[in-house]
Amino acid sequence: MLDITALEPVAAPVRRSALRRAVRHWTFIAPAAALGLLVAFSIFPSYFAGLFGNGDPRACDLGSSADGAAPGHPFGFDVQGCDVWANVVFGARSSIVVGLVATVIGVAIAIVLGTLAGYFGGVADQVVSRLTEVFLGFPFLLGAIVVLNSVGDRSPLSVSVVLGVFGWPLTARLVRSSVRSVRGLDYVVAATTMGLTTRRIITRHVLPNALSPVLILATISIGAVIVAESSLTYLGVGLQAPAISWGLQIAAGSRHFQTAPHILIWPSVFLAVTVLAVIMLGEALRAALDPKNAA
């Protein structure tokens, strides 16, 4: 029996070799280490928040309102007298969870619709293309604001779902073009000729060779979603108290920047570092998977 995998692009081993080289370079190691630390914050917030004090973001003392750094409180206090360090650490969970969940939802929708449009073409392509244009007609943040204003409980999950539903169109277009470029290659034609099921052809031969650019875009999209969540929360239509997030802290700190700038600065620094690390990681993956750099 003909081995279909033997007909697949020989670039796969080259891509794996390029990825191995990339993970040893500082442009990958540095952002990966920063993101690893932030993920650890989100998984074990009580441990990291307790490194300098009691670690409770809701243990507040109005007598310390807006005070600067003190023993056990390296980032100072907010206007409620709560420890800024503990709030920043606990805020990482909401921001990272929203970024990951919304990106997974958006990419899942994009892969399904983009594959239907790219592989089958015809009516499926027309329907998906028109649907994509409808969603692209709504500005991303405006659409999210309209929907979230109609939602009673704005939890991390509900915000993630809304951002994911509005964040798939560009990724779907990329999936469609990648699948269209792969479906006419020799190994896909051979698999079709052999009578393999459409499901097996798509899952075993088309998608594995079409999703490299989607992986890069999805990585970068995590940072964009985190910024979008913080922006929506700052505008008052994102996460709501008693949730703890960087967006809520930035919104509160902006009102007291002149008298207590540390309340705004620290969550903003963590947000900026997170987004920068995600973008650097995506760029490192893009460079590694670029055929020009694969040799």
Backbone torsions as a table, in degrees:
resi	resn	phi	psi	omega
1	MET	NA	140.7	-179.7
2	LEU	-66.6	132.5	177.5
3	ASP	-86.9	106.7	-177.2
4	ILE	-62.5	-36.6	-175.9
5	THR	-62.4	-23.9	179.0
6	ALA	-68.8	-21.2	179.6
7	LEU	-89.6	-10.3	-177.4
8	GLU	-69.9	160.2	-174.9
9	PRO	-55.2	137.5	178.3
10	VAL	-75.6	-1.2	-178.3
11	ALA	-73.0	-16.3	-177.1
12	ALA	-59.0	-49.2	176.7
13	PRO	-61.8	-34.4	178.6
14	VAL	-64.6	-41.3	178.3
15	ARG	-62.9	-41.3	179.1
16	ARG	-63.5	-39.3	177.6
17	SER	-64.7	-40.4	178.9
18	ALA	-65.3	-38.7	178.3
19	LEU	-64.9	-39.4	177.9
20	ARG	-63.0	-38.5	177.1
21	ARG	-68.1	-38.0	-176.6
22	ALA	-65.0	-40.5	-176.0
23	VAL	-70.4	-10.3	176.8
24	ARG	-95.4	-6.2	-177.8
25	HIS	-90.5	149.4	-175.8
26	TRP	-63.5	-27.3	-179.6
27	THR	-67.3	-19.0	173.5
28	PHE	-97.8	-41.8	-174.8
29	ILE	-64.8	-44.7	-176.0
30	ALA	-62.7	-53.1	178.8
31	PRO	-66.7	-33.7	178.9
32	ALA	-64.9	-39.2	178.1
33	ALA	-65.8	-42.2	179.1
34	ALA	-63.6	-43.9	179.1
35	LEU	-67.8	-35.7	177.0
36	GLY	-61.6	-40.6	178.2
37	LEU	-65.9	-41.2	179.7
38	LEU	-67.3	-36.7	175.6
39	VAL	-65.6	-38.6	176.0
40	ALA	-62.3	-38.8	174.8
41	PHE	-56.8	-44.5	-175.5
42	SER	-72.3	-27.0	-179.6
43	ILE	-85.2	-39.7	-177.5
44	PHE	-123.8	59.3	-175.3
45	PRO	-63.6	-36.9	-177.6
46	SER	-63.1	-38.5	-179.5
47	TYR	-65.3	-51.1	-176.8
48	PHE	-69.8	-37.7	178.4
49	ALA	-66.0	-27.5	-178.9
50	GLY	-87.9	4.7	-179.8
51	LEU	-65.0	-29.3	-175.7
52	PHE	-114.4	-16.6	-177.6
53	GLY	-156.9	-147.6	-178.4
54	ASN	-76.9	-15.6	173.9
55	GLY	76.2	10.6	-179.2
56	ASP	-100.6	112.2	-178.3
57	PRO	-70.2	-14.1	-178.6
58	ARG	-103.2	4.5	175.0
59	ALA	-85.7	98.2	-171.3
60	CYS	-116.6	149.8	178.7
61	ASP	-136.1	107.9	-177.3
62	LEU	-60.4	-20.4	177.2
63	GLY	-66.7	-18.9	178.8
64	SER	-105.0	17.4	-175.3
65	SER	-52.3	122.8	175.5
66	ALA	62.5	15.5	177.4
67	ASP	-69.4	155.5	178.5
68	GLY	-80.4	-163.7	-176.6
69	ALA	-60.6	143.6	179.9
70	ALA	-147.2	163.0	177.6
71	PRO	-54.2	126.1	-177.4
72	GLY	84.5	-4.3	-178.9
73	HIS	-139.5	74.2	-171.5
74	PRO	-65.2	-23.2	179.9
75	PHE	-101.4	3.1	179.8
76	GLY	82.8	-159.6	-175.2
77	PHE	-126.1	154.7	174.4
78	ASP	-89.7	-172.5	-174.5
79	VAL	-67.8	-20.2	177.5
80	GLN	-89.3	-1.1	-177.8
81	GLY	81.5	17.2	179.0
82	CYS	-89.5	150.0	-178.2
83	ASP	-69.4	121.2	-177.9
84	VAL	-67.1	-39.9	179.1
85	TRP	-58.0	-47.8	-179.7
86	ALA	-63.0	-39.4	179.7
87	ASN	-68.3	-37.9	178.1
88	VAL	-64.9	-42.7	-179.7
89	VAL	-64.7	-46.9	179.8
90	PHE	-68.6	-29.1	178.6
91	GLY	-67.4	-22.2	179.1
92	ALA	-61.9	-35.1	-177.3
93	ARG	-61.3	-50.5	-177.2
94	SER	-62.2	-45.7	-176.4
95	SER	-65.4	-43.8	-178.2
96	ILE	-71.5	-40.1	178.3
97	VAL	-61.6	-45.6	179.0
98	VAL	-61.8	-44.3	-179.6
99	GLY	-60.0	-45.8	-177.7
100	LEU	-71.3	-48.5	-175.8
101	VAL	-65.4	-44.7	-180.0
102	ALA	-63.5	-39.4	179.1
103	THR	-66.2	-41.9	178.5
104	VAL	-61.8	-43.9	179.2
105	ILE	-62.6	-47.7	-179.2
106	GLY	-63.0	-42.6	-179.8
107	VAL	-68.1	-38.0	178.7
108	ALA	-61.8	-45.7	177.4
109	ILE	-62.2	-42.9	-177.7
110	ALA	-64.1	-40.8	-179.1
111	ILE	-65.6	-43.2	-179.5
112	VAL	-63.9	-52.9	-176.2
113	LEU	-70.8	-41.4	180.0
114	GLY	-64.8	-36.8	177.7
115	THR	-67.9	-43.4	176.9
116	LEU	-57.8	-45.5	-177.9
117	ALA	-69.9	-42.4	-174.6
118	GLY	-76.8	-34.8	-175.3
119	TYR	-86.1	-44.5	-175.4
120	PHE	-89.0	-32.2	-179.9
121	GLY	63.7	-156.3	175.5
122	GLY	57.5	-131.4	-177.6
123	VAL	-62.8	-41.5	180.0
124	ALA	-59.7	-42.1	179.2
125	ASP	-64.5	-42.1	-179.6
126	GLN	-64.6	-44.6	-178.6
127	VAL	-63.7	-47.8	-178.8
128	VAL	-65.4	-39.3	179.3
129	SER	-62.8	-42.9	179.0
130	ARG	-67.3	-40.6	178.5
131	LEU	-63.0	-40.3	177.9
132	THR	-62.1	-41.9	179.9
133	GLU	-65.0	-36.2	178.1
134	VAL	-62.4	-46.5	-179.2
135	PHE	-68.8	-36.2	177.5
136	LEU	-69.2	-20.1	177.5
137	GLY	-70.0	-20.8	176.5
138	PHE	-95.2	124.4	173.1
139	PRO	-55.8	137.9	-173.1
140	PHE	-53.1	-55.9	-177.1
141	LEU	-68.2	-36.7	180.0
142	LEU	-63.6	-44.8	178.2
143	GLY	-61.8	-41.9	178.4
144	ALA	-64.0	-38.8	179.9
145	ILE	-63.9	-44.7	-178.5
146	VAL	-60.9	-46.0	-177.7
147	VAL	-69.4	-45.8	-177.0
148	LEU	-65.7	-29.2	175.7
149	ASN	-67.0	-20.5	179.8
150	SER	-95.3	-3.9	-178.1
151	VAL	-97.4	129.5	-178.9
152	GLY	-71.8	-48.2	-176.6
153	ASP	-103.4	104.9	-179.9
154	ARG	-95.4	78.0	178.7
155	SER	-91.4	169.2	175.8
156	PRO	-54.2	-36.7	-179.5
157	LEU	-68.2	-46.1	-178.5
158	SER	-66.1	-39.3	176.9
159	VAL	-64.5	-40.0	179.0
160	SER	-62.6	-43.1	-179.3
161	VAL	-62.8	-44.5	-179.0
162	VAL	-63.4	-46.5	-179.6
163	LEU	-65.6	-36.0	178.1
164	GLY	-67.5	-40.8	-179.2
165	VAL	-65.7	-33.8	179.9
166	PHE	-91.3	-4.6	-173.5
167	GLY	-105.5	8.6	-174.7
168	TRP	-91.5	-21.3	-169.0
169	PRO	-57.9	-47.6	-178.3
170	LEU	-64.1	-39.5	178.0
171	THR	-65.8	-37.6	178.8
172	ALA	-62.8	-40.1	177.6
173	ARG	-62.9	-39.2	178.5
174	LEU	-66.4	-42.1	177.2
175	VAL	-61.4	-44.8	-179.5
176	ARG	-57.9	-48.7	-178.3
177	SER	-66.6	-36.8	179.0
178	SER	-66.6	-43.4	-179.9
179	VAL	-65.9	-40.4	178.7
180	ARG	-61.8	-35.3	-179.6
181	SER	-74.1	-22.2	-177.3
182	VAL	-93.7	-33.1	-169.6
183	ARG	-64.2	-22.0	-179.4
184	GLY	-94.5	3.0	-178.5
185	LEU	-74.6	162.3	-170.6
186	ASP	-59.3	-42.4	-175.1
187	TYR	-69.7	-29.3	175.8
188	VAL	-72.5	-41.3	177.1
189	VAL	-62.7	-41.1	179.5
190	ALA	-64.4	-41.5	178.8
191	ALA	-63.5	-39.1	178.0
192	THR	-65.8	-42.6	179.7
193	THR	-62.5	-34.8	180.0
194	MET	-74.5	-7.1	177.5
195	GLY	85.2	18.7	176.9
196	LEU	-66.2	149.7	-178.8
197	THR	-66.4	151.9	178.9
198	THR	-58.4	-41.0	-179.8
199	ARG	-59.2	-43.7	-179.1
200	ARG	-69.3	-39.4	178.8
201	ILE	-60.4	-44.9	-177.6
202	ILE	-67.7	-47.2	-173.6
203	THR	-77.5	-29.8	-175.2
204	ARG	-97.5	-28.0	-171.4
205	HIS	-123.1	-33.6	-176.2
206	VAL	-86.3	-60.0	-174.7
207	LEU	-60.9	-44.0	179.9
208	PRO	-58.3	-26.1	-178.9
209	ASN	-100.2	1.7	-176.9
210	ALA	-116.7	-9.9	-169.4
211	LEU	-98.8	2.8	179.0
212	SER	-58.4	-50.1	178.0
213	PRO	-64.9	-28.3	178.6
214	VAL	-68.2	-37.7	177.3
215	LEU	-60.0	-42.1	179.3
216	ILE	-64.6	-47.8	-179.4
217	LEU	-63.0	-39.3	179.7
218	ALA	-63.7	-39.6	178.9
219	THR	-61.8	-46.5	179.6
220	ILE	-67.5	-32.6	-177.8
221	SER	-64.3	-27.5	179.4
222	ILE	-58.7	-44.2	177.9
223	GLY	-63.6	-40.4	179.4
224	ALA	-64.0	-38.5	179.7
225	VAL	-67.7	-40.3	178.8
226	ILE	-61.7	-42.0	176.7
227	VAL	-64.4	-41.9	179.8
228	ALA	-62.6	-43.0	178.3
229	GLU	-61.6	-43.6	179.2
230	SER	-64.7	-38.7	179.0
231	SER	-65.1	-44.7	178.8
232	LEU	-64.0	-41.0	178.8
233	THR	-65.6	-39.9	177.4
234	TYR	-61.2	-36.4	179.7
235	LEU	-79.7	-5.6	176.5
236	GLY	90.7	10.6	-179.3
237	VAL	-119.9	10.4	178.3
238	GLY	-101.3	-133.5	179.5
239	LEU	-63.5	148.9	-179.2
240	GLN	-120.7	150.4	172.3
241	ALA	-59.3	144.1	14.6
242	PRO	-87.7	16.1	175.1
243	ALA	-61.8	152.8	178.0
244	ILE	-117.8	119.3	179.6
245	SER	-149.2	161.7	178.2
246	TRP	-64.3	-34.5	179.0
247	GLY	-61.6	-44.2	177.5
248	LEU	-63.7	-39.2	179.8
249	GLN	-68.4	-38.9	177.6
250	ILE	-65.8	-40.7	178.5
251	ALA	-62.0	-42.7	179.3
252	ALA	-70.2	-40.5	-177.6
253	GLY	-69.3	-29.6	-178.7
254	SER	-64.2	-24.9	-179.3
255	ARG	-79.4	-11.3	-177.2
256	HIS	-130.3	27.0	-174.0
257	PHE	-64.0	-39.1	-176.2
258	GLN	-69.0	-33.3	-178.2
259	THR	-95.6	-29.4	-178.2
260	ALA	-143.2	73.4	-174.2
261	PRO	-63.9	-23.5	-177.2
262	HIS	-64.3	-25.4	-179.8
263	ILE	-65.3	-34.1	179.2
264	LEU	-88.2	-37.2	-170.8
265	ILE	-64.9	-48.0	-171.5
266	TRP	-66.0	-47.9	175.5
267	PRO	-64.0	-31.6	177.7
268	SER	-66.6	-39.4	178.5
269	VAL	-62.9	-45.6	-179.7
270	PHE	-64.7	-38.9	177.5
271	LEU	-63.8	-45.1	-178.8
272	ALA	-64.6	-41.6	179.5
273	VAL	-63.9	-41.1	179.5
274	THR	-61.9	-48.8	-178.7
275	VAL	-65.0	-42.3	179.1
276	LEU	-62.6	-41.6	-179.9
277	ALA	-64.4	-41.5	179.2
278	VAL	-64.1	-43.3	-179.8
279	ILE	-65.2	-43.0	178.2
280	MET	-62.5	-38.8	178.4
281	LEU	-65.1	-42.8	177.3
282	GLY	-63.3	-39.8	178.3
283	GLU	-66.8	-36.9	177.4
284	ALA	-64.2	-41.2	177.0
285	LEU	-66.0	-40.7	179.6
286	ARG	-61.4	-44.5	179.8
287	ALA	-64.8	-38.1	-179.1
288	ALA	-67.8	-36.5	-176.8
289	LEU	-91.1	-1.8	178.1
290	ASP	-70.6	122.9	-178.9
291	PRO	-56.2	-28.6	179.8
292	LYS	-67.1	-26.0	-178.5
293	ASN	-103.8	2.7	-174.4
294	ALA	-80.6	-17.3	-177.0
295	ALA	-70.7	NA	NA
